[in-house]
C-alpha cells in the first residue's frame, strides 16, 4: 500500500487519536522517572558540594572530582537506559496502532524489556555520530591555537565569539554551515533506526543499515517526511515558548508554573504523535499493509472522485 505524505500525516493523526491514552503513557512515565532521578542526582551532587565546602572550612580540602565523575557517568547511563526502554515501548505501541488499529498500554512492558538495550546502544552511536561534526571546526580550532587563544573560552562565550579576528570568522561560519548540513543529512540517515530495531526485530547495527537503505531507496519521500515532522515539532516548540512568555507576562511566577505544566503535556502528546507518524511512514515506505479506518477511506475516495 502506498500513501502520500499528506495521507500518512492525516491517517497517523487518526491512529494517534484512536489510541491516545495508551500511546501517551510511555512518554509520560519516561519524563516522570527522569524528573525524579534528576532531583535525586541534584541532591547527591549538592551533598558532595556541601562536603567540599565544609572541608575548606575545616582546613582539610578533599575535592570529590572522582565522585562527581562517577556519579555523572552513572546518571547518564541510567537516563539512557530509561530513555531506551520507553522509546522501545512507544515505538512498539505505535507499530500496533498503525497496523491493527488499536493497542494496549500494558504491551509496552514487553517491547521495553526486549529492545531497551538495542535502542540505548543506537542512541549512544547516534550521539557519537553527531559529535563527529566537531571535525568541521578543526580549522578554526587550529587557527585559534596559532593565535594563542583558548578555543574552549571562545566556544563557550558568545561575547568572545563575536570578538574573533576577521581572518578567523570564515573558519567559524564554514564550520557552522558544514556541521548544519551534516546534522540534517545524519537525521535523514538515522531517522528509522529505532523503528527497524523494534518493528523488524533487528540488532542495533542492522537497524542503522536498514534506516540507511530506506533513505537510499526512498530518498525524496524520506527527506520530505523528516522535514515535515521536524517543522511541525519546531512549530510546537515555538508555541510552547510563546505560552511561557504570555503566562509569565500575565501571571508572573504563577504563570511560569502553569506554562511548564502545559509544556509538559504538549511534549508528551508530541512525542507520541511523532512516534506514530514514524511507524506509519516506516510501513508505508516498506509497502506493507497499514490500518485505514472507514472514515479515512471514504474521505480519500470522495477527494479522488
N, C-alpha and C positions, 0 to 999 in steps of 0.2 A: 504494500500500500504506500502511496506517495501523498504528501501533503505540502502545500505551500507554507512559507514561513508564517503568514498571517493565520492560516488554519491551525498550525501547530501551536501558536501562542493562544489562540482562542479556545481550542479544544483542551489544551493543557490547563488553561484557567478553569475550564469546566471540571476537569479531573480534580483540580485543587479544591474547588468549591464543594464538590460532591464528597470529598474526604478530608475536609478542613480540620476536624478535630484530631484524628489520628496523625495526620501529617505535621501538625504544629507541635505535637508533644515532644519529639526528639530534639528540635532546636530549643524548645523551652527548657527541657531538662539540662541540655548542654550548657546553656547560658547560666542557669541557676547554679549548677555544680561548679562551673568555672568561677563564678562570682564568689561562692563560698570559699573555694580554695584560694582565691586571690586575697580574701580577707585573712585567712589563716597564714598565708605566706607573708603578708604585710605585718601581721602581729609577730611572727617569729623573727622577721628581719628587724622589726622595731626593738625586739628584746636584745638581739645581738648588738645593735647600735647603742642601746642603753648601757649594756655591759661594757662596751668600749669607752663610753663617756665616763662611767663610774671608775674604770681602771685608770683613766687620765687623772681623775681627782685624787685617787689613792697613791699616785706616783708610779704605778706599775702599768705600763701600756701594753696591752695584748690585743692587737687588732685581729679580728677574725676574718681575714681575707679568704682563707680556705673554706671556712664555714659559709661565707657569703657565696662563694663559687659553687660549692657542692649543693647548697640549698637552691640556688638558681637553676642549676642543671636538672636537679630532681623535679623542681616545679615545672620547668619547660617540658620535660619528658612526660610527666603526668598529664599536663594540659594537652599535649599532642596525642596521647593515647585516648584521652576522653573525647577529644575532637574527632579522632579517627573512629571511635566506637559509634558516636551519634551520627557522624557523616555516613557511615555504612548503613545505619538504621534508616535514615531519611531517604537514602538512595534506594534501599530495598523496598520501603513502603511506596515510594514513587513509582517503582517498577510495577508493583501490583496495581496501583491506581490507574496507570496508563494502559495496562494490558488486559486486566479483567474488570476494570471499572470501579473496584472497591478494595479497601484494605482495612486491616485492624491494627490498632496501635500495639497490641501485645506481640505482633510479629516482629517488632523492631529488635527485641532482645536476641532473637536468633541471628538476624543479619549482623548486629553489632558484635556478637560473640565470635562469629565465623570470620569476619572480614576486618576487624579493627586493626590488627597488626599490619595487614597489607596496605590499608588506607593510610596508616601512620607512616609507614615506610615511603609511600608515594608522596605524602606531604613533605617529608624530610628531603627527598630527592628533588621535588619541585622547588623547595626553598633554596637548595644548593644551586640549582639551575638559575634561579632568579639572581642569586648573589654573584653569578659569573658576569653580570653586567658591569661589575667594577673594572673589567678589562678595558672598557671604553673610556675610563677615566685615568688610565695609566699614563698617557702622555701629559695630562695636567699634573698628576702627582709627581712625575719626574721633573717637570719644569718648576714646580713649587720647591722641591728639594734643592734644585740647582740655585734657586733664588734665596735659599736659606729660610724658607717659610715652612712651618709645620702644617701638612695637609689636613690633619685632624682638627686643627683650630679653624682652618678656612671652611671645611665642610660642615663643621658644627656651629658656625656663627654666621648668620645672614649678613651682618654688617661687614665682617671680614671678607665674605664672598664678593660683596659689592666693591670692595677696595682692591680687587685683583688688578694687577698691572694689565694695561691694554693688550700687550702681546700675549697674555695668557687666557684672555676671555674666549678666544677662538677654540682653545682646547676644552674649556668648560662647556660651551654651547654644543660643540661637536659630540662630546661625551653624553650630554643630556639628550640630544636628538637621537643618537645611535642607540643609547640604552632604552629610550622610549620605544623605538621601533622593535628592539629586541624583546621587550616585555610584551608588546602587542602580539608579535609572532609566536612567542612562547605560550601566551594564553590560548592561541588557536591550537597549538600542538598538544597541550596537556589537558584541554578542557574536559574530555570524555574519559580520562583515566579512571576515576572512581566508578563511573558507570560500567566500564569494561570489566573492572575487578568484581563488582557485585552482580551485575546482570549476567555476565558470561563466566563467572567463577574463575577469573584469571589470576595468575600471580602478578606481583607488582610490576616487574619489568615488562611482562607480556601486556599489561594494561597500558603502559606507555606506548608500546609498539602498536597496539590496536588503535589508540587515540590518534597517533600519527598517521596510521593507514587510513583512518576515516577522513582526516583532513586532506590527505593526498588524493583520495578517490572522490571527495565531495568538497573541493576547495571553496568554491563560491558559496555553497549552502552553509557550510560550517562557519565561514567568516561572517556572513550576514546574520546568522543566528547568534553567534557570540557577541557581535557588535550590538545587536538589538537588545539582548538580555543585559549587557553592560550599560547601555544607555538608559534603559528602564531603571536599573539599580541605581545609577548616578542621579537620576531624577528623583527617586525616592529619598536618597541621601540629602539632596537639596531641600526637599520638603521637610525632612527632619530638622535640618539646620534652621529653616525658616520658622518652624514651630518653636525651637529654642529661643529664637530672637523675639518672636511675638509674645510668648508666655512670660519671658523674662521682663519684657517691656511693660506688659500689662499687670503682672502679679509679683514681680520681683523674685526673691528666693523661692517662694512657694511655686511660682510659675516654672522655675527650672526643674523642680521635683516632678511636677505634672508632665513637663515635656520629656523628662527622662523615662517616665513610665510609658508614655505614648511611643517614644522611640523604641523602647524595649519590645513593645507589642508589634510595632510595624516591622522591625527587623526579623522577628520570629516568623511572621507571615511571609516576608520577602524571601527568607532562606528556604522555606517550604515550597513556595511558588516556583522559584528558580530551579529548585531540585526537580520538581515535576516537569517543568519545561525541558530541562536537560534530559530526563529519562525519555520523554516522548520524542524529542529530537533524535536521540540515540536509536530508538526503534524505527523511526521513520527513515532515517538515513540508511539503516541496515535493511530497509524494505521488509520489515517484519510486521505482523499484524498488531494493531493497536485498537483500543476500545474507542468506539464512537457512539455516543448516546443518540437516541432517535431525534431529539430536538436539533442537534447539530447537523445530522444528516438531512433533515427537512430544510433547514436554513440554507445549507450548501446547495441542495437541489434547486431551491427556489431562485438562488442567486445565479445559477448557471443557465436557467431557462430564459 
